[in-house]
């Protein structure tokens, strides 16, 4: 969702059942959860340190989100796949960001050549639910 569409619908909030649905969707995909939580944490840090929030870019996500994935390692004349912890691939990050934008949890402001990502009110609702579930499980 772009910033103009966000401005029109910024006061819309999710009902409780949709919050549970979207929280389940994000929690079932560990990479989506890591990206979503990273965006929220980054925006909170920017709020605390800077008077103007600049947003998060896909480059920021690629540089800072670590995931566990299988990587091809040569073994003699063949190769094997070994689990390693590396940065998220750019295409994977873009796909996840597009999914979160489509779910209206994030919105962006285009500043050529970047898209600065921000969390919508609905995104903060989902973040609160993720935090509450984490507290309940402890």
Helices and strands as residue ranges (DSSP letters): H 3-9, H 16-28, H 30-49, H 58-64, E 66-75, E 78-87, H 90-102, E 106-111, E 114-119, H 121-137
